[in-house]
């Protein structure tokens, strides 16, 4: 088993005001993920290291970090694909709380703002919903989001203006807007069709590059622009 | 509303130099600069046409100067590059569905290039006197 050098950006607010780099040598083989390496550091080299993780299989979305400047899931990143020097930082564009742990409050606020749940105006309806495979196929891709926040770290518009709803929240709004069981589109449009909604996006497209679940949030946001434009036009003629 | 984002330092103006993906994005957006020059040339040409024969012929002379030809050549290359990036993004923004089936992206991209070729052929035909 060989070893690889990992540099981690440490931030311990009770010890120092500034973040600093610390180097660790970790044993690696072909199956070592970055999350395995972080666990090895925590358990055998330095128990003071803080990072988030849970499922180890790219479904919980907890272990997002920057790997050589790219937002990645630790569990889905294998050290065999990297040269000797690997730089690990907390996710960009979020306030850092400690080491690799960021404060995702802004992201959660934006998710809640778009009402990401089925809105049925006939609330007394007790019948089970029916949906055809064709209707499911319309939104299925956008339902694969695991809320890991990598797209927010990839998005320069969110970095420039954290008020921007951002890729994942808009993709989720779009997912519900496309759902045949949902009737909440008009409510979500108020949030989507404003400067900090879909119109802050300039289609850089990096969010879709880094998405570990191939949701293609950039497509969702820009399809949202078409919907928002239609919404404005219809409102104009209705007066 | 975003209390937690207050602690963040704003992104530096050089953010786009950090990653080649962002550089490619900025190149795509910058294709508008030579196109602005070309648009200004066209407007100047129309004004010259309205003013006098002399203004028109001096505009023609201006347009055939080497630096102007080079800039407008650059504008052509830039607009073709922009079209190439735009055509690839188009099927993601407007996925076309025919009879419940999504049209494959490659078909949409090919369709757009076919449109470009058609317009080019139309102009070649017009400029070679086809309309007469």
Interface residues (C-beta under 8 A of the other chain):
Chain A: X69 X70 X93 X94 X95 X103 X105 X106 X109 X134 X156 X159 X160 X162 X163 X202 X203 X204 X205 X206 X209 X216 X218 X219 X222 X223 X225 X226
Chain B: X1 X2 X3 X4 X5 X7 X8 X10 X11 X15 X16 X18 X19 X21 X22 X25 X29 X89 X92 X93 X94 X95 X100
